[in-house]
């Protein structure tokens, strides 16, 4: 396997975990502490758009990542602009 294929699979797994975490209402993902808004992006999104806006944002990010990595695995583009000697 090439490096970009391994990275694509890992990022697809992250997207799936984000969707599962949102569906199961994992607190650190869908209800982060408001005090961390300067340092933690989900806290900022929740502060600006509310809890429903945060859930929508997570779904959009996760699904777009899964689709982009599926295109990568299908061979339509590559994350690496050059061929590595060991790939």
Secondary structure, DSSP 8 states (H G I E B T S, - for coil): --HHHHHHHHHHHHHHHHHHHHHTT-HHHHS--GGGTTT-HHHHHHHHHHHHHHHHHHHHHHHHHHHHHHHHHHTS--SSSS--TT-
